[in-house]
Each structure stands twice: as structure tokens, then as C-alpha cells.
Amino acid sequence: MSLFVASLNSGSNGNSYYVGNDKEAVLIDAGLSCREIEKRMRRLNLSLEKVKAVFISHEHDDHIRGVEVLSSRYQLPVYITPTTLKHGKLSLENTLTRAFKGHETISIGDLHVRCFPKTHDAADPHSFVVHSNTVRIGVITDIGFACENVIRHFAACHAAFLEANYDEEMLQKGSYPWPLKNRIRGGQGHISNRQALELFVQYRPAFMSHLFLSHLSKDNNRPELAQALFEAKSENTRIIVASRYEETEVYMISGNPQSESWGGWDAPVAVVHQAAGLASIAAAAGNGGSQPVAAGVMKQRKALSQRGKKQRPPSNVIQISLF
């Protein structure tokens, strides 16, 4: 069974992603107004009547801005962790609020949504893989670094929306204040073009047909720069930049016989290309500055284990993404 995917918008001004089959669909995040979501789906000939649920990744405004009105108007269940619901200060109808937890798979008709925790400066952030029996679509943005959860799920995808937030040199030389620069690149904010490329080159499965570069910074990145960087290493994977200003077209993603041997979410993940080739990637991407994906695994594990202990934002503050 093929799946149909589109980005309705991707960036700090709003995020929402559509994944569906012939009968039903889900939205990952609703960071645009309900009216804007309706408008963009109409332009794509996508029906909101087919959407059966919304999944919320975290509480930042660019991921939840339209969810209250959208859920109420279309009586859509919203899958959200209790911690994210609390910190997002959302007023959702009780009968439409559904809790999920990390590493849970939720079935929406013939779609199955795998939820997994990640590292980001939010209260309880998660990313998702939406899958049928044969096709897996990842929505993996707002990640501080490529932790083991991110690697494992990315390596299973036929297509993925993957964050490539900033060019390291542009961020370094740009006008952002130093505390904000360090927040972005400090391991709990976002990943750079180079970090995303390392993840792609090392762990891209042979059957990945499409990669959507997502959540690009308006001030610290350029779509043509990110696209050229990835296309140089893309092999048989099509590279698309998900815009912060308009929807993408709808793409049909089909399964591939090469993916039939996939061993499940807990199967070992093999490095596709060893890190020896990454020096040229780092040089092409600009400034070095942080470890390759395959390096520092123990530090990544420690960061994951400590995530529940880190300081949470006050519950009376609405978190807004600035990048």
C-alpha cells in the first residue's frame, strides 16, 4: 500500500505534515491556523474529512497554534503526552484528547503511528514514524542531536521529513545573540545541515526514495544551499526542501522489495557508510564544531538518560520556537 505525504508548512512560523492512504490520514502537528490548514489542503486536493487524528510532537507554538480550533471544528482526536498538554496550556475537549507514551504504536485505521522520544528544549518531545504494512514515513524535526532513537527510526524509513535547520557558518557569523546561538546548537535545540547530512549518509536505508529537508531557519540557512549539499550525496534518494512559506506538492511513497527484510524497531542498525568519508562532508558544509553522528555514543546515551532530570520550563510559560 502506498502512502501520500505533503508538508503544509515547515519552519519556525508553523509546522504541519500530512501522511495518509486512500482511506484515512493523520496530521503531524498543527502549527498553522485552522483556516490556513484548510486553505493549503484544498489547494492540494486533500480532504480534511479523511484526516482522522492529529499527533503533537511538543508544546512550542509553531507546532500547536491551530490544533484547538482544528480539533473542535472537525472533531479530531489529538494525540499528545500529558506533559506536553500541560506545558502547551491547551484547551482541548476531553473526549478528543488521547494520551500516548514513548515507543507506543497507535493504529488509526490502516495507518500505524510509532511515537518515540527525542532530545529538544521542550517538556516531553517526541517524533513519529507513520507506517502501513509496507511503507514507513518519518517526521523527524526539532532534534538537538541524532540520538539512538532518531537513528533507529530514520534508518527504517522509505521517506522522511528531516530537520536541516541551520548552516553552521551562517549561524556563527549571524546577528543572533550568543545565548540564542548556543541554545540552537547546544544539543537540545536543532541540528545543522552538516549534522543532518551525516545522519543521512551514514544511516539512509537503500530503499529511501524521498528526503524532505525540513524546519530550515529563515536567517541561518538557505534552501538552495541545503539542497545542493544533500543532492551531492543523494544517490537514488530524491531531495525536496519543505518550504516555510507554502505547501509542497503531494508525493506518493511506495514500498520497495529491498525493505522486506526489515527486522522491526528493535533490530540492530548498521552504518551504511563509515565515518571516513565524513571529513569531506564537514568541509563542504562549512564549520566543524560538533561530533559526527557515529561519535560520542556514550555521551548521547547519557544525555537521553538525563533528559527526564533536566530543568523543565515553567508551566505558566508558553514555549515559542525562535529558529
N, C-alpha and C positions, 0 to 999 in steps of 0.2 A: 504494500500500500504506500503510495506517495504521500508526502506532506507538502503543504503550501505555506510559505513563510514570507513575511514582509516586516520591515521596520516602519512604524508610523512616524517615529522621530527618535533621534539618538543624540543626546548631549545634555549639558547641564541646564538647558532650557526645557527639557522634558524628554521622557523615555517611555516608549511603549512598543511591544513587539507582538506580532500575530503569528500563531502557529496553528494549523488546522488540517483536517482531511476533508473528504467530500460531505461529511455529515455534521461535524462539530469542530469547534475551535476554542482556543484559550488565548487570553492576552497575558503577557508577562509585563507587569507594571502598567500604570495608568497615570503617567506624569504630564499628560496634556489635559486640557479641559475636556469635558464630555462632548461639547459641541465640536471641538477640533478633532477629536477621535472619530465622531460621526462623519464629519466632512471628509477626512482623509480616507476612511474606509469606503465611503461612497465613490470617491474618485478611483479607487482600486477595484470597484465592483465586488466588495466584500460585505456580507450582510452581518450586522450585529446580532440578528436573530440566531445565527449559527454559533455565536460565542456563548459558551456555557459556564465560564468561570474566569476570574482574574486572579493571578498569583502576584503577590507583592514581595519584592526582594528585600527592601529595607525602608526606613521611615523618611529618608530625605525627600524634600518637596518635589524634586524633579522626577520622582517615581510614584508619587501618590496624589498629585494635585487634583486629578479628575475622578478618583475612584469612588468617592462618596456619592456624587451625582450619578455617575455611570451605573453603579450598583443599584441605586434606588430606582432609577428610570427604567432599567431593563431587568430588574430583579435578579441580578447576577450574584452568585456566591463569590465571596472574596476569601481566598486562602492566604492566611497571614499568621505569623507567630504571635503569641500573646504579648511578648516583649515589644515587637515592632508595633503592634496595635496600640500599646500603652504610650510608647515614645512618639508615635506619629500623631497622637491626640485626635484620632479619627472617630467620627460618629457614624458607625455602620449599623444597619439593622441587625439585631441579634440573630434573627432567623437566617440571615445571609452571611454570617461570619463563620468561617471554618478555620480551625487551628491546624497547623502542620508542624512537624518537627524534622530535624535534620536526618537525612538518609531515609526518609519516608518516600514511598511512591504512591501517588494518588491517581486513581483512574477516573477519567472524565469521558464516558462512552468508550470509544476505541483508542482514545489518547491516554497516555500514562505520563505523569509528570514526576520526575525524580528531583527531590529537593536536597541540596547539600550545603553545609556551612562553608563560609569563606572568610577571609580577613579584609575588613574595611572599617572605616571610622563611623560605625553605626552600632546600634544596640544589639542586634541579632541578625546580621546579614546572611542571606542565602542566594545561591544561584540555582539554575534549573536546567534539566535536560528533558525535553518533551519528546516522547517516542511512541511509535506504533510498534507492531511486531518486528518490523524490518528497517525502520528509519529512525535515527536519533538526531535531534536538533538541540544544540546547546545555546543558552543565553547566559553569557559569562562576562559581565561587565562589573565595574566598581570593585576591583580586586586590588588589595595592597601589594600582593605578590602572588606568584604562581605556586600556591601551596599544593600538598599532595592531593587534596580533594579536587582542586582545579585541574591538575594534570590528569588524574584518573578519568574524570568525566570528559574533558576535552578530547582525550585520546580515543573515546568511543563514538565520536560524532561524525555523521555524514555531512553536516553543515553546522556552523557555529557563528553566533554574534560574539565577537571577541573584542574586548576593550583594547584600544591603542590610543591612550589619552593624550600623551604629550611627546614632543621631541625634546630630548634632554638638553640640548644646547639652547633651544628657544626658551625653555623654562629657566635655565641658568642665567641667561642674559636678559630675560624679560623684566617687566615692570612690577611683577607681583612682589609684595613684601616677603622678606626671608622666612618668617614663620609660616606663611601660606605655602611657599615653595617647598619647605621641609615637610609640611603636612601632606602635600601631594605625593612626594617621592619617598616618604619616610617608612614605607612598608605597611601602612594602614590606609593609604589614600587610593592612588591609582597606579597602573603600570604604564610604562613608556612604550613608544614604538619598538625600541630595541628589545625590551623585556618580552613584549608580546610576540615579536618575531622569533626570539629564542624558543619560546613555548611552541610556536607553530612549527619551526624547523625540526625541533627535537622530538615532538610528540604527535605531529599530524599523522593520522592513520592514512594508509594508502587509498582508502575509499572515500576520503573527504573531498566532496565535489565543489563546495562553496564556503568561502570565509568572508564574513561581513565585518569589516573594521568599524568599531562602534565607540560611542562616547568620546569622540575626538574633541579636544579643547579648542575653543574659538580663538584663544590668544596664544596658545603654546604648541600649536600643530597646524599643519596644512594638509588637506585631503590628498592633494597630488603627491606630496612628499611621502605620506604613509603608504599610498597605493603603489608608488614606484618601488619603495623598499620591499614590500611584500611580493610584488609581481616578479622581482628578480629571483625569488626563491620559491615561487608558487608551484612549479612543476605542473601537475594536472588539476590543481585547485583554482577555481575562478575567484578572483579578489574583487569585492564590491565595498565601497565606502558607504556606510549608512549616514545619511545627512542629518544635520541638526536643524535644517530648515524645511525639509519636505520628506514625504514618504518615499521609500524605494518602490520599485515595481514588485509584483508578486512572483516568487520563484517556486518552481516545483522541484522538490528534492526526492529522489528515488533511491531505493536500496541498491546494493551492489553485491554480487556474489562473493567478493573478497571479504565482506564483513560477516559472512555466515559463521565464521569460526570464533567470533567474539565470545569471550568467556564470562561476561557479566561484570557487574560493578566492582566486585572484589577481586577480579583477576589481576595478576601482575601486569604492570605497564612497562613495555620495552621502549628504550630510547631509540628513535628512528635514525637519527644522525648524531654521532658522538660530538662532544663539545669542541673537538679540534678545529672544526670549521667555523666556530663562532667568533674568532678574532676578526675575520673579515666582515662579519655581520656588525660587530660593535663598531668597527672603523667606518662602515657605511652609514651607520645610524648616528654617528657623532660621538658625543662624550660617553665615556665608560660609566663609572660611578656606582654600579651595583652588581651583585653577583649574577652569573648565569643561572638559568632555571635549575640546572642539574647540580649546582654547587650549593653548599651550606644547608644540606637537607636537615641536619640536626637542629640548626637554628630555626628552620621553618617549623619543624615539629614542636620545638619549644614555644614558638610564637602561637601555634594553634592551641597548645595545652594551656597557655596563659591567657587566651583570649577571654575566657569567662571571668578572669580576675581583673581585667583592665578596668579603668575608671569609665563608667557609663555617663553619657550626657544627662543633665538634669531632666527629670520627666516633664518639667514645665517649659522646656525649650523646644521649639520646632526646628529640626535639623534641616539645613539648606545646603545643597551641594554648590560649591563656588567654582568648579572647574569642569 
